[in-house]
Amino acid sequence: MRVLISNDDGIHAPGILALQKYLSKVADVYVVAPLEEKSTTGHSLTLHKPLRLHSFGNRRWAVTGSPADCVYLGIREVMKKKPDLVVSGINRGANMGQDVYYSGTVSAAREASILGIPSLAVSLDVDFFRSAPDVPAHYDSAGRMAVKVIQKLSKEGKRLGIPPHTLLNLNVPDLPFRELKGIRLARQGFRFYTGNVLRRKDHRGKDYFWVGGSYEGYHEDEGTDCDWVGRGFASLTPLKLDSTDFNWLTEFEDSWAPRKAPARRGKGARAPR
């Protein structure tokens, strides 16, 4: 199996090093990651300035761009053909609930899904406010759990059992591997943040701002990614590219439909004058 690894914490982040260590035991691994940290950059491609690709040896490259850029270049310029799987992570911090829309980690996996490649995002639920910041995070636990997921998926045959335009989002509690209670399939939850904006003055007296509030917990629904991770399980959530609200669409479709549907124009048809 040929696997492309990326992340949003950068090429030298401990999470991506742990992921490479464990995935190299079961796959032929290439690493293409941002040269600098690109956390919470969401899904973006760099179109208005050139990108540079730096080699660090041992099948490791860094890109002066976004996580999505890394997957794009990793496939087209480094590997030259599509890998069997793209794995993004291990992110320092969980990506649960609506975090997936801001996450550079998830965006790398999403870019792979857009390109038609099965993908997996991996994140570790690090507590950024713990009293002992010198205690190392348990990236090994997330790495070992990612391998378990991939080995199980490998038994599903073609595309690893992942449908087209679907990606998998794995979140792992920051615990020793022996203390993890297992893994559960989960739906997407919802997390709460303060949303504070901090106003400051620069040395010339002009205002500048820090955005992004602190984490305040999650909606306590059973069976969500937040719920399972909070109970000591790793959570695995399938995410679709199609985010259509089909319930709303079905409910209001009749009231919005025209009395007579216009004829569909074929590809290349000339627009009416």
N, C-alpha and C positions, 0 to 999 in steps of 0.2 A: 504494500500500500504506500502510495506517495502522498505526503501530507505537507501542506504549506502552513506555517505558524506565523501569526502576527499578533499585535497588541496595540494598546494606546499609551502604555507607560514608558515606552522607549526600548531600544535595543539592549540596554544594559540592566533593565529591571529584573529583580530577583524572580518575579513570577514567570517571565518568559524563559529564563534560564532553567527553572524547575520543569516547565512544560516540555522544553526541548530534551531535558534529561530523561524524563519518563516516556515520552512518545518515541524517542529514538530506540527504545527497547522493542517496539512493536511495529515501527514503520520507517520508511525512508523519508527523512525530514529535511525541509528547507525552512530557513527563518528569514523573513523580510518584515522589518518593523520600523517605526519612526525613529529618526536620529535623536529627537528630543521628545519629551513627554507631551502627549496630545490628549490628555484626559478631558472628558466632557465636550469634545469637539463635535460630537454628533456625526452625521453622515455627510461628508463633503469630499469633492474631488477638486484638486488644484488645477485650474484652467488658465489662470492669468499670469503665471510665472513659471519658469522652468523648474524641474525637479532634478535632483542629483542622487545617484545611487552609489553608496560606499560599501566596499567589501571588507568584512572583518574576519574572513577565513572560516573554515569549518562549516561551509554552507550557511553563512550568516551575512546578511546585507541590511543596510539601513537606508532609509529614504528621507529626504528633506521635505516631507509632506504629511498628509493625514493617514490614518489607518486604512481608509478605503483606497487611497493612492498606493499604499504598500501592497494590498491584495491585487490591485490592477496591474502594477508593474511586476509584482512577484510572479504572476501567471504568465504575462506576455513577454517579459524581458529576462527573467531569471530562470524559470522552469521551462519556458518555451511552449508548454502545453498544459492543459488542465490537470490539476492534481485530483486524486480520488476524494480528498477531504481538505477543508480549510478549518483550522482551529485557532481561535483568537483568545489570548490571555497569557498567564493567569492574572486577572486584574486585581489590583490592590483596592478592595472594596467591592461590595455586592452590587449587582445590576439586576434589581428586582422591580416589579411594578412598572411605573412610568419612567424609571431610570433608563430603560432600553432606548428611549428616544434621544437621550443626551449622550449616551455611552459611545465612546470611540471603540471600545472593545466589541460591543454588539454590532457597530456599524461595519467593522471589518468582516464579521461573519455574514452580515446582510449583503455586503457587496459581493461576496462569493455566491450567495443565493441568487442574486440578480444575474450573475454570470452563469447560472445553471449548475453550480457545484454544491454538494452537501457541505454543511458547515455547522460548527459548534463554538459557542462563546463560553468561556470558563471564567468565573469570578470567585474570589474568596471574601467572605463576609467579615472583613477586618473592622474592629471597633476602634475608630480614630480617637476616641476619648478615654481609652483605657488608661489606668494609672501607671502602667509599666511599659512605656513606649520602647524600652530597650529589649523587650521580649520579642523574639523573631516571630513573624507570622508563619502559619502552617501551610506554606505553599506546597510542600510535599503531599499533604493530604489531598489538596485539589488536583495535583498532578496524578496521583494514584487513582483518584475517582474518575478523572477524565479518561484514563486508560481503561478502566472498567466499563465505562459507557461505550467507548469505541469498540472494545472487544465484543460487547453484547450486540452493538449495531452491525458488526461485521458478519454476524450469523444471519442477518436479514437479507443478504445477497446484494443485488444490484442497487446502487444508490444508498446502501446501508439502511434501507428502510425509511429514508427521509424523503417525503414527497417533493417534487419540484416546487420552488418558491416558498419553501419552509426551512427555517433554521432552528437549531436547538440552543437553548440558553440554560447553562448549568451554573448553579450557585451552591457553594460549599461553606458550611460553618467553619470558623477559624478554630479548629480543634485538632488534637492529635488524631491520626487516622483510626486508631483503635477505639476512640470515643465517639466516632460518627455512628449514628443509629441505622444508617442505610441510605437509600436513595428513593425518592418518590416522584412520580409524574405530577405536575402541578399546573394550574392555570395562573395567569398573570394577576398579581395583587395590586395594591395601591399604597404608596408611602406618603408620609406627610413631612413637609419642610416649612420652616418659619417664613421664608420668602423675604427676609430682611434685606434692606439696602443700606450700606454704610457709607456715609458721606465724609470725606476728608478734604483737607486743604494741602495743596502742594507748596513748595518753598516760595512761590510767587503769589500765593493767596488765592489761587483758582481751585474750584471744586473738582474732585475726582471721586469715583464711586467703586465700591466692591459689591458685587451682586452674588446671590446664592446664599440662602439661609441654612440653618443647621437642621439636622435630621430630628424628627419628633415622634417616630414610631410608624406603625402601619395599621391599615384597616383590618380588623380581626375577623376575617372570613376564613373558614376552614378550607383546606385544600389548595390554598394559594402558595406561590413561591415564598412569600414572606412568612406564612404560617409554618410551612415545613422546616425552613431554615431556622426559624425561631425555636423550633422543638428539637433541633439537633440533627435533622436529616439534610442531606443534599437534595436540591430540587432540580428537576429537569422539565423545562417548559418549551413546547413547540410554538414558534412564532411565525406567522404568515406575512408575506409581503402585502397581500391584499387586506387592507384594514377597513374595508367596507362594513358599515353597520347594516347587516341584512335585515334585522328586525325593523329598523326604521324604514328601510327601503320597501319592505313588504307592506307595512302599515299604511304608508302614504303614497304608494305607487299609483293607485287608481285615481286619487284626487289630483295628482300632478300630470297624469297622462293626457296628451292631446286627444281630441275626439277622433281624429283620423291621423294615424302615424304617417309621417312623410316618407316618401320612397327613399331607400338607402342608396347613396351614391357609391359606386364601386371605386376601387383604387385608381387614381389618375383621372377621375371624372372631372370635367370642367365645371367650375362653380357657376350657378345661374347669374345672369346679369340683370 
